[in-house]
Amino acid sequence: MPLLPYPLVRPLLFQLDAEAAHDLTIDWLERGQNTPLQALWKQPLVQDPIRLAGLDFPNRIGMAAGLDKNARCIDALGAMGFGSVEVGTVTPKPQPGNPKPRIFRLPQAEALINRFGFNNLGLDVFLQNVARSRLRQRKSPMVLGLNIGKNAATPIERATDDYLICLDGVYPHADYVVVNISSPNTKNLRALQSDEALDGLLAAVSTRRAQLAETHGKRVPLFVKIAPDLDELQVQAIADALLRHGMDGVIASNTALDRSAIQGMPHAEEAGGLSGRPVQVASNRVIAGLRARLGAGFPIIGVGGIMSGEDALAKLRAGADMVQVYTGFIYRGPALVPEVARALRDARRA
């Protein structure tokens, strides 16, 4: 149990603008990590080992990308009991993202809408932060994922160039790399999920990965992160492309565009991606479709609407091997991590 219970902190954070609260939290975690202050949120690691994509995860809950875009507080998140932490999305060049305000809480739905737009400090700063954490955490069992994307100013027809630049940079430092083609907040990015564009991108990153594996003497798994707003045929086409190009796994899913579950609520019409409880059904549907097409054994990480241990179990029943959280973490705090980890462990033992 952390020394500082989140139910005491959340009301204070929720009085702030959502992005201000996010920035304050990241600053606090960065400054407190690896110091005595870390006792405020440190939790034991629930042991539930799983081998996936050639990697040994100490348990089956991870922090999703997006919370720590610049890899500033990897160690702090790891101290909360996550078996894996994914940071980013990083782009080759720094970019401010979309104009503020760009994140909105919908507490009655346990949801967020964000249109950040891959705001980040760029690849160079990101890699410096990752390298520092790697030096400190050489003996940590936590698995580190690095999530890559394209700059907003890069034309969509040149998107592959940005992904390859990022892949070159993150490859030596990553346990796995995530190709993010599913944010709704970078113009035309989701077009990369279409058949021809996806084939071109995955072929390019697969070829570059083979070259980097030879150079660095290690093969780093590649995952692809997809959207929940996909029909059955689109899910099948993506699944086929993942297999065709030798991808190691898929993360399902990113934020949603559909607003049907939050109609009439404050902020429901804000542009951006919806996350939290309202995307559970769509995320689980995509996971089930992927599993049906990919067959047993292909790694699927489920994310979207996990607010409890039972929600995480629903992801596994749909076909996921592991889960990630983000919005649930905002609403529930660090206590969600061991709750989910224990639920998944106990279900496997039953």
N, C-alpha and C positions, 0 to 999 in steps of 0.2 A: 504493500500500500504506500503510495507517495506521501511525503510529509505534508504536501499542500493539496488537499482534496479539490478536484476540479469543480465540483458543484459550488464551491465558495468563490472560485475565480470567474466562472462563466458569466454570471450576471454583470460583473464589472466589465468584462470584455465586450459583452453584447450591448452595453451602453455606448460603446464607441462605434464609429463608422467601421464597416466590416473590413475594409482594407487596412485601416489604421490599426485595428485589433490584430490582424494578421501580421503586419510589419512589427508591431510591438512584441508579439509572441516570438517571432523569428529572432529579433534582436536579443531578447531575454534568453532564449535557448542557446544562441551562439555564445553569448558572454558567460553563461553559467556552465556550459558543457566542460567536462573534465576538471571541474572545481568542486569544492564542497557544496555549492549551490545545487549541483546535480541530484543531491539527495531529495530535493523537493519533488522530483518527478521520476526518480529511478525505480524500476520494478524488476523482479526476478524474471529471467527468461524461462518461459514454459517450454520444456523439452518435448518436441514432437517431430523428430527428424524425418525429412523426406528428400529423396534424390530426384531431381527434376532437371532435364536438359543438361545432364552431366554435372550438376551443381548440388552440393549438400547444404540444404536449408535446415537450420536448427528447429524451426517450426513453420507453420503454414500461414502466418499472417505477415503482410508487408505494408509499409507506408507507400501509397501511390505517389506518382510524380505530380508536381504542381504545388505542393505545400512549400517545398524547399527548392525553389527554381535555380538558385545559385550555389547549391551545395554548401551552405553555410553552417548547418547544424546537424550533420550526419551523425556525429557521436552522441548528441543529445537525444536524437530519435532512437538510436540504437539502444540507449540506456532504458528506454521505456518497455523493452521486451519484444520489439519487432524482430522477426527472423530475417527480414530483408527490408532494405530501404531503397527506394527509387527516387532519384533527384533529377531536376530539369523540369521542363524541357529547355535545352540549351540550343542556341542558334550560333552560326559562325561569328556574327557581329553583334555587338550590343544593340538593343532596341528598347524603346520606352513602353511599347505595347499601346493599347487603345486608350483614349481619353478617359479620365475619371469623371464620375464614379463608374466602376466597372465590376463590382461584386455586390450582391444583394442577398440578404437573409430572408428566408420564408419559414419562420419558426413553426408555424402551425402545421407545415408539411415536412418539417425536418429536412429542409432543402436549401440549396444555394443556387443562384444564377450568377455566372461570371462571364465576362468578356475581356479577360486580361490581354489576350493577344500575344502570348509568348514573351512577355516582358522579362528581360534578363540582362545580365551584365556582359554577356558574350562568352565565347569559348575559352579565351585566355584566363579570365578570372575564375571561371568554373573549374578549369583544370588545376589551377593553383590551390583552390579550396579542397578539391578531391584529393590531391596529392598530399596535402597536410593531414587530412583525416586518415589516409592510408598509412602514413608513417606512424600515427598515434595508435591505430587499431590493427596492427599487424597480426595480433593473436586473436582478434575477435572472430567468432564464428558467423557473424552477420554477413549476409550476401548483399552486395551493392550493385544496383542497376542504374545505368546512366541513359537518360531519355533524350533523344535528339530530334531536331526539327529544322524548318527552313525559316529564313528571315522573311518578314512581310514584304520587303522591297524586292525580293528576288522573284522574277517572273516564274509562273508555274512551270513553264517549259524548261526552266533551268533549275528546278527544285532539286533534282538529283545531285547537282553540284554541291549544294549546301549539305545534304545528308552525307555525302562522301567526305567533305571537309571535317564535319563533326565526327564521323566514324573514325577517321584517321587520328583525330585528337584524343578521343575517349578510349580507344581500344586498349592501350597499355594499362589503363587504370580500372577497367570495368570487369565485374564478374559476369554481367550480361549487358547487352545494349538493346534499347527499345527504339524502334523506328516509329515515330508518332505521326500518323497520317490522318488523325481523326479529330483534332480540335476544330470546333466550329468557328473559332475566332480569328483565324488567319484566312484571308480571302482565297477561295478556290482550293484550300488544302484538302478538303474531303474528296475533291475530284481525283486525288491520287488513289482512292479506293476503287476506281473504275477499272475494268479489266485491262485495257491496254496500258494505262498509266501505271497501274500496280505492277504489271509484268516488267515494264521497263525499269522501275525503281528497284524492285526486288532482285532482278537480274544484276543490276549494277552493284548493289550493296553485297550481294552474295559473292560476286567476282572479287570485289575489293576485300571482303573478309578473308577469302582464300589467300590473297597476297599478304595481308597483314598477319595471318596465322603463320605463314612461313617466315616472315620477318621477325616476329616476336616469339616464335616458338610456342604459341598457345592458341587454341581455337576458342574464341569467345562466343557464346551463344547469342543469337539474334532473335528478338521477339518483335512482333508487330502489334501496335495498339490500334484497335478499330472502334467504330462508333456503334451505338445501340440502334440508330435510326436506319436499319438495313432490313430489306425484305429477305425472304427465304432464298431466292435465287442469288441475291447479292452475297449473302453469307456463304452459300455453296461455292460461288466463284472465288471469293477470297480464300476460303479453305483450300480449294484446289491450287491456287497460286502459292500459298504457303508451302504446300507439299512439293510443288513443282520446282520451287527455287531453294529448297533445303533450309527453310526457316526452322528455328528450334522451338518456337512457341508463339502463343498469341495472348494478348491481354484484352479482355472483353468486360467492360467497355468504357469508353470515354463518356463525356457529358452528352445529354440529349437535347434535341431541338423541340420535340413534341411538348405541348403545354396542356394537354387535355386533363392531366391529373391535378392541375393547380389553377384551373379557371376561376376567376373572380377574386383571387388572393392578391394582396398588395405585392407589387413588383412582378406579377405573373407575365406581363407583356414586355418586360425588359428583354432586349436582345442579348443573346449569349447562350451558353450551355447550361442546362439544368442538371444538377447532381443531387444525391441524397435519396431519401425513401421513394420519391415518385419514379425513379428510374429502375427500381428493382425488377419489375416485371419484364421490361424491355431487355435489360441486361441478361436476365436469366434465359429469356427466349433465344437471344443470340448465342449464349453459351451452349444451350441444348442443340441448336442448329449446327454449331461448330463441331460438337462432339459426335453428332450423328454422321457428319460428313468426314471428319478426320479419323474417326475410329478410336479405339482404345490406345492409350500410350502417348498420344501427342499432347505436350504440355499446354494446358489452358489455365491462365490466372484470371479469376473472376473478381470484378470490381464494379460497384454501383449499388448504392442503397443499403450497405451493411451497417445497421444500427445496433445489432445485438449478435450474440452467438448463434441464435436460431436463424437469423438472416444469412450468416456465413454458411451454415449447414445447408440452406436452400441452394446456395451457389454450388456446393459439392454435389448435391442431388441432381442439379441441372447438368453437371458434367465437368465442373472445374476441379483442378488438383489443389490449388491454393487460392488465397484471396488477398486483396489489398483494400485499404480503407483510406478515406480522405474526409468527406463531408461528415460521416459518422463520428470521426475523431473530433471534428469541430464541435459537434453537439454533445458528445459523450465524454470526451477527454481521454487521458491515458488509460483509465480503467477499462476501456473497450478492448485494449490490446490483449491482456491476459484472459479476459472473458471469452473472446473469440478463439484464442489459442487453446484454451482448455476445452471449449465446446468441440473443436475439431479433433483434438487429441482423444477425448472421451468417446466420441462417435466412432473413431477408428478402433478403440479398444473393445467397444460393445459387441 
